[in-house]
Amino acid sequence: MLFTDHLREIAQLVGEHSGDEIAVQAAWLHAVPATGCTDTELLTRGVAPAVVRLVALLQEDFDERAYTRRLLADPRAALVRHAVLSARLPHLANPYARERWRAQHRALADRLGRAAPPTPANLSTTPPPAGGHWGPFARWAKAEPDLAQLPPLLDAYHDTRADPERRHCCHNTVKAAIHTVVTKRADATDEHVVALADRWWNSDDSWEQDVAVRARAAARDPAHRPALLARALDGAPWPAASAIRALTGPGDAAEIAVLREIVERRERIWRWTRRTAVARLLAIDHDDARAVLDDRPLDPVDPPWHDDRSWLHRYRAAVIPQLIGLVDEPGWWFEAPWALGELRAVEAVPALCRYVLAHSAAHPRSCAVQPHVDALGRIGSAEAVPALLTLISHNSPEVRDLALRALDRIGDPRVVDAAVAACDDLHPDVRDRAARVLARHGDVRAVPALIRLCDTVHAPAAAEALARIGDPLAGDTLWRLFRSAPDRRTRHAAGRGLARIGQRGHCGYTPDLRTQRAYLWLLGHQPGWRPHHQLTEALAHGDALMRAAAIAALARLGERGEAALIAPLLDDPAHGVRAAAATALGRFGGVGTRERLDAHRSDPHGAVRSAVLAALRRLADGGGDAIEP
């Protein structure tokens, strides 16, 4: 009952803000997937596909930033999530949990134009008493930075730094708050900030150095440029990176010389500073800067193509032999095959094949050959097919999946047999890959395996493959999917397959209007079934889409004798039926058709007017007349 009240509160918040029925339903159902209920089960229970998609979008992601970006891109998802957090945050007892979602709550409020959420209870606008915890005050200072907070924050910094017991409790929170206050651009020239930057500039602590660099960077004073260059050259990695980020403008020879020295530092600790230096060199539009970038040594931790994808293609001829020689190097296990695959280097195929076969034999359970297998698929050389066929039986499901995908990319005919065998794989990802491969190739040898896959979660891909193959053996399976598959993609694929096979059947009585409409579409593709009686009966159905589908089917069959039954539907209440009737009469023609259509040229709905004009043009083309809109 308590959880139902919580859901009711969320749905009410969503309804008050927008009244969007899809968002309200998603608010009620957003927690259902956590109980183990799948999207397919929701669809089977009659939940609208748009609601199911929104519920899936709302499921929390391990990557919080990516999850927030995904929510912000969809207004409905942002609305529902904002309501969820509005209802959840006041009840969270753990202050760290509240802090975790507070930034996302603010971002969603900004996206929706709502008022910013109130300051949580785990924040405090006043410093604690002696010996108290600085966390609530520091979190408030970080959320609402102001220069007046700097003195107590500095006291807290020295206090918590000297106390080992509180170092991990409050110290890092205080440091984050100081960083936010000091680097605020509006206060960068304040005397207190300038004095702190001068005091910490030559500190032995790299974090204090970094804060000092960022404080001067926020001031954007050209007079600080020489000091920033010196810090970039002589500082620790993080302060050096901050100093490089502070450099702006066109650059000069002195700056390029400093950046060259940093780029040539090979120690692992300088990796991110090197990347910062490379980014600055890319921003400097000068031949000397480009020369530094071109002369970089190859390094698997920070290869040149991470920052400049075109580097690989500019130096293709020189770099391919080097990369082939590095395929066996443990440090290059990912970057070398990736780059060779990006370059589509056919000359690298023998080396890659030798590596995957030797490594798989020596380490049968290792999946370290994945980049090499992927590279073989991207290169697309038939020379790799024997090695890839060997990997179809690898112990790692990831390797089997990649080998099957690589064979599919190459397009070798043997991929069909491999995919048929993979349909019985123990791992669902490999079976899914096999179904998709067979769906693309559409080979008759795959029909038995595809029929078995129609009883699994891979039914959509299998149905599409069977529709493309058109083998009569699949007729009964396609009829079953056509009648009872829970998703639209599978039903449509089954309908296309039945239209191609032509195996007669009947969908029987079903209350599902979607299946009834699809059956009318199928009847329109099968003149041999003599479906006139069923179609003419559907012209009087209570559902507008059923009437429109019956009209379209009769038009496709060319039943001109039914024009007299279709003509009265030009006055149907549903504009879709009127438009379908106009299109059908344009196909049929006959005496009096032009006059009937002419009387509906001024129909109140634009789609009907367009259909009437198109039908009149069709009649005019057949009779040699000109019809003006």
N, C-alpha and C positions, 0 to 999 in steps of 0.2 A: 504493500500500500504506500509506504514511504517513497519507494522508487517511482511509482505511478504519479504521485504528487510532484515529484521532481520533474518528470517528463512533461506533466501538464503545465508546470511553471515555464519550462523552456518553450513549449509550443505556444503558450500565451504570449510570451515576449516576442516571438517571431511574428505571430498574427497581428499584434499591436503595431509592429513596425511596418509591415508590408501587406499582410493579408494574402500573400502568395500561397496557394494551396499546396503546391509541390514542396515548398520550404517547410510548411507546417507539418506535412506528413513525414518529411525527412527528420524533423525535430523529434517526432514521436518514435521514429525507428532508428535513430542514429546509433544507439547502443546495442541493437540486435546482433550485428556481426560478432560482437564480443562473446555471445552465447554459443557461437558455432554455426549459426544460420548463414547459409551461403546466398550469393546473389540469385542463383538458379532457384533456390527454395522460395525466396521472396517473390520472384516472377511467377512461380507456380501457384503461389497463394493469391495472385491477382494484383500485386503491387505494381504500379505503373513503372515502366522502364526508366522514365526521367527521375522518379523518386529513388529507384535502386541505384542509378548512377550517382546521384547526389549523396546517398548514404555511403557508398564506397569512397567517394571523394573526402568525406568527413573523417574517415578512419585515421587515427594518429600515426605519424611516421616517426621512425627512429631519428631521422634528420629533422630537427625542429625548424630550422631555417627554411629548408625546402618545403616542409609542410605548411609553414606560414605563407610562403610565396604562392603555393598552390591554392590556398584558401583565398588570398587576396585577388587572384585571377578570376574567381567565380563569385559574383555578387550573392547568389543564394547560399553558397557554402560559407561565405564570410558572415552572412546574417545569422545562420544557424549556429555557427561556432561562437560568435559573439554572445548569443543568448546562452549557450552552454557554459561559457566561462563566467558570464554574469551571474548565473545561478550557482556555479560550483565554487568560485573563489571565496565567497564569504564563509563557506563551510569547511575550508581546508585548515586543519590545525597545524600542519607543518609549514613553517614560514618559508622554507626553501622551495616547497612546492608552489606556494603562492607567487614567490619571486620568479619562478621558472616560467609561469604563464602570463605574468603581468605585461611584459613587452608585447606579446602576441595580442593580448586584450586591447592594448593601446593602438596597435597597428590596425586592428579590425575596426575599432571605433573611428579612427581617422578615415578609413576606407568607406565606411557607411555614413559618415557625417554625423556621428553620435557624439555626445559629450564624453570627454575623457573620463575613464573610471576613477573613482575616488582613491585617495591614498590608502593603501592597505594598512591593516592594523599592525603589521610587522615593521613599520617605519616609525621613526620618532624625529620630531623637529628640534629636539633639545638634546644636548650632550648628556651622557649618563653620569651618575655620581661617581665618585672615586672608587676604582676597582670594578665598575660595572662594565657591561658589554657595549662596545662601540658599534656593533653590527647594525642595529636599527637606525641610528643617526647617520652612519656612513651610507646605508642604502638610500635614505632620504636625500642626502647630499648628492649622490650620484644621479638620482631621478630628477631632482630639482636643483641643478648646480648654481651656486651663487658665491661670489668672492668672499662674502662675510663668513662662509663656512671654512675657509682655508686655515685660519689659526687653530681652531679646535681640531681640525683634521690632522694638522701637523703634530699637535700634541698627542693625538691618538696614535699616529704613526710611530713616534718615538716610544710611547708607552707600551704598545703591543709588540714592538720589535724587541724590546728588552725583556719581555716576559715570555719564555718558551711555552708556557701552558696556554697562553692566549694567542700565540702567533698564528696558529692555523684556525683559530676560532674567528678572530676579527681582523687580523692583519691584512689579509688579501682584500677584504672588503674595503678597508680604509684606503689601501693603495689604489684600488679602482676608483674610489671617489676623488682622491687627490688628482689622479690623472684626468678625470672628467672636468674638474673645476679649473685646473691650471691650463688645459688646452682649449678652453673656451675662447674663441677668437675675439669676442667683444671685450674681454678682460686681458688680452695678451700684453697690452702695454702698461698695465697697472704696475705701480712701483713694487708692490708685494710679490707679484708674479715674476717681475724682472729680477728682483733680489733673490728669489728662490732659484731661478734658473742660473744666475751667476754663482750661487753657493754650491749648487749641485753639478755644475758643468764639469768639474774635474774630480768628482766623487769617485771613490773606489768601488761603489755599488753600481752595477750596470743598469739597474732599474732607475735609480736616481739620475744617472746620465741620460737615460732615454727620456725621462720626464722633462729634463732641462732642454734637451734638443727639441722636443715637441712643443714646449712653451715658446721657444724662439721661432720655431717654424710657424706657429699660429700668428705671430706678429707680422710675418711676411715683410720683414725689413731687409732691403738689399745689403745693408751694412753687415748683416750676419752671415753673408755668403762665404767669406773666407774661413770663418770659424766652423761653419757646417762642412765645408770641404775637408778641413783638418780633422774634424770628428769622424767623417766618413773613412778617412785613411787610417787614423790611429785608434779609433774607438773599438769597443767590443762589438760583436755582430749586430745585436739589436739596436743599440744607439747609432751604429753606422748606417743601418737600413733606414732608420727614421731620418737621419741627416740627408740621405740620398732622396727620400721622398719629398723633403722640403725644398730641394733644388728645382727651380723653374726657369723658364726662359729658353733662349736658343742654345745655351751652353757655350763653352769655349775650350781652348786647348788644355788649360789646367784641369778643368773638370773631366774631360775625356781621359786624361792621363790617370787621374785618381780612379775613375771607373774601370779603366783597363787593368790596373793593379788588382782591384777587387775581383774582377771577372776571372783573373788568372789564379786566384787562390783556390787550391784544390781541397783544403780541409773540409770535412763534412759539416762542421759547425757553421761554415760560411755559406751553406747552400741557399738559404732564403735571402741572405744579403746579396749573393750573386744574382739571384733572380730579380731583386729590386734594381740592381745596377743595370742589368740587361734591359729592363723595362724603361729606365731613364735613357739609355743609349738609343733605344728604338724611338723615343720621343724627340731625340736630337737629330734633326735633318741635316746631317753633315757627312761627308765622305770618310772623315777620320773615325766617326762613331760607327759607321757601317763596316769599316775595316776591322775594328775591334770585335764586332759581332761575328764577322766572317772568319776571323783567325782563332776563334775559341776552340780549345781542344775538346775532343769527344769525351763525355763523362756520362755514365749511365744514371747517376743521381740527378743530373741537371743537363740533359742533352739540348742542343740548340733548337731543335724543333718544338720544344715545349713552349717557347716564346714566339717563335717565328716559323709557322708551318711551311712557308715558301722556301726556307733554308734547304730543306731536303731536296726539293726539285731543282734549286739553283746549282747545287753541288752533287747532283745525282751520279754523274760519271765517276767522281772521285770517292764518294762515300759508300757506294754499293760494295766494292771489294773490301773496304774496311769492315763494313757490317757483316759480310759473309764470314770474315775471319773471326768475328766476335760472337758468332752464334753459339759456340760451345762454352763461352765464358759465363760462369755463374752470375756475375754482376750484371750481365747484359741479357739475362734470360727473358726479360720482357721487352725492353726497348729495341733490341736488334731485330727480332722478328716483326715487331710492330712496324718499325720503319721500313723494312723490306716489303711488308705487305702494303704499306701506304704507297711505295714506289712501284708496286706491281713488278718487282724484279724477278723475271723468269729465270735469270741465271742463278738465283739463290735457291731454287727448288731442290736440286740434289743435296745441298748442305742441310737444308731444313728437313728433308726426308731422312737423311742419315741420322740426324739428331733425334727425331721423334722415335725412330725404330730402335736406336741404341738405348736411349733413355728409358723407353717403355720396357725393353727387355731387362735392363738392370734394375729398374724401380717400377715394378708393375702396378703398384698402387698409387704412384705419384701422379698428380695432375699438373705438374710443372710444364708439360708440353702444350698446354692450352694456347699460349700466344703463337707457337709455331704452327699448330694446326689451323688456327684462325688465319694466319698469314698465307698458308697454302691455299685456303679457300679464296682469299681476296686476290691472290695472284692469278688463280684460275687456270693453271696449266694441267693438261691431261697427264703429264709426267708424274704428278703427285698421286694419281688415283690408286695404284697398288698399295702405297703406304697408308693412304686413308682407309682403304678397305680393311687393312689389318687392324687399324685402330677402332673399327666398329665393335670389336670384341674386347676393348680395353676395360680394365677393372673400374675406372673412374667414369661415372655417368656424365660428368661434364665433358670429358674427352670424347665419349661416344656421341654426345649431342653435337659438339663442334665438328667432329669428323663427318657426320651425316650432313650438317649444314654446308661444309666445304665441298662435299661431293655434289650437293644440290647446286651450289654456285658454279661449279665446273661444268655441270650439265652432262656428265657421262651417263650413258644408258644403264650402266651397272648400279646406279643409285637406286633404281626401282627395286631390284632384288634386295639391296641392303635395307631399304626402308621397309619392305614387307617383313623382313626378319626382325627389324627393330620394333614393329608393332607389338611384339610379345616381350619387349624389354621390361625388366622389373622396375625401372624408374619412370615415373609419369612424364618427366620433361623429355625424355628420349622418345616415348610413345607419341607425345604431342608433336615433336619435330618430325617423326615419321609420317604422321597423319598430314601435316602441312606439306611435306615433300610430295607425298602421293597425290595430294589435292592439286598441286601445281603440274605434275607430270601426267596424270590421268591415263595410266597404263592399265590395260585389261587384266594384267597379271596381278594387280593389286586388289581386285574386287573382293575376294574372300576376306582378306585382312581388313579392308575398309568396312565391310559389313559387320565384322566383329567390333570394330571401333565405334560403330553407331550406337552401341550399348554402353558407351563410356562418356566421360566428360569431353572427349574429342569428337563428339557427334557432329558439331557444326562443320569442322574441316573435312571430316569423312563424307558427310552428305554433299558438300560442294564437289569433292572429288568424284563421287558416284554420279552426280549430275553431269559432270563434264565427260565421264567415260560413256555413260548411257547404256550400260550392259543390262539386258532383261533380268539377269540373275538377281539384281538388286531391287527389283520391283516391289516385292513384299516389304522389304525393309524401308524403302522410301515411302510407301503408303503408311506404314506405322509412324514414321517420323512426321509425315504430312498431317496426320490426324492428331498426334499427341505430343509433339516436341514442345517444350516450354518456351523456347526462344524463337524470335522471328527469323533470325538468320538461318537456323536449321530448317524451319518450315518452308522458307522460300527456296532454299537449295533443293529440298525434297520435291517441291512443286516443279522446279525447272527440270529435275531429273525425270519425273513422271511425264512431263510434257514431251521430253525427248524420246523416252522409251515407248510411250503410248500404251502401256499396260492398263487395261480398263479396270476400274474399281469404283468404290463409292465410299465417301467419308462417313456415311451413316448419319444418324441423328446426333447432333452435338449442339449444346447451348452456346458454344464459343463462336461468336460472330466472326472472329478473325479467321477461323478455319473455314467457315461457310463462305466468306468472301474469297478466300484463296481457292476454294473448290470451284467457284464460278469462273475465276481466272483460268483455272486448269481446263474447264469445259470449253472455254473459248479457244483453246489450242488443239482440241480433239474433235474435228468434224465427224470422224468415224463413229463416235459414241452416240450420235444423234441426240444431243442434249437439249433440243429445242423446248421440250415441255418444261424441263427444270428451269431453263433460263426465262421463259415467258412467265412462269409462276413467280420468279424472283422480281419481276418488274413491279409487282404490287406489294413487295415486302415492306415492313414497317421501318426498316433501317435504310437510311439514305445511301450509305455506302454500298449496301447490297444491291439497291436498284441501279446505282451507277455502274457497279461491276457487271451486272447482267446486261446492261446496255452495251458496255465495252466488249463483252464476250460475243454478243450477237453481231456487232459491227465487225469484229475480227473474223467471224465465221462467214460473213457476207450474206446474212439471211435477209434479203431485201423484202421478203414477204412479211416480215415483222415490223416494217416501217410504220404501218398503221397503228401498232401498239406502242411504238416509241414516240410518235409525234405528240400525243397528249402530254407526255412528260416534259415538254418544253414549258409547261405551266406548273411544274412540280415546285413545292415550297423550298426545296433544297437547291441552292445554286449549283452544287456539284453535279446533281442529277440533270439539271437543265443544260449545263455545259456538255455533259456526256451525250445527251440526246441530240444536241446540235451537231456535235462531231459525227455521230452515227448517221444522222440524216444527210450530212454532207457526203458521206461515203455512198449511201444508198441511192441518192437522187430520186428520180421518179416524178410523176405528175403532181403538181401542187406543192412540192417540197420547197421550191424557192419562195413561194408566197408565205408558207408557214414560217420559214426562217426570217424573211423580211419583217414579219410582224414583231419579231423579238430583237431587232437591232438596238432598241433603246432599253434593253433589260437593265434593271437597277444595279446589277453586279457586273463588275469589270470582266471577270473571268468568263461569264456567259456571253457578254458582248464580243469578246475576242474569239470565242469558239464559234459564234454565229457568223462573224465576218470571215473566219478561216473556212467555214463550210461553204459560204457563198462564193468565195474565191475558187474553191475546188470545183463547185458546180459551173462557174463561169469558165474555168479552164477547159472543162469537158465540153461546154456548149459554145465556146468562142466569144462569150460576152465579157464585158469589163465591169467589175463591181468596185465602186468607190466607197470608202468608209463613211 
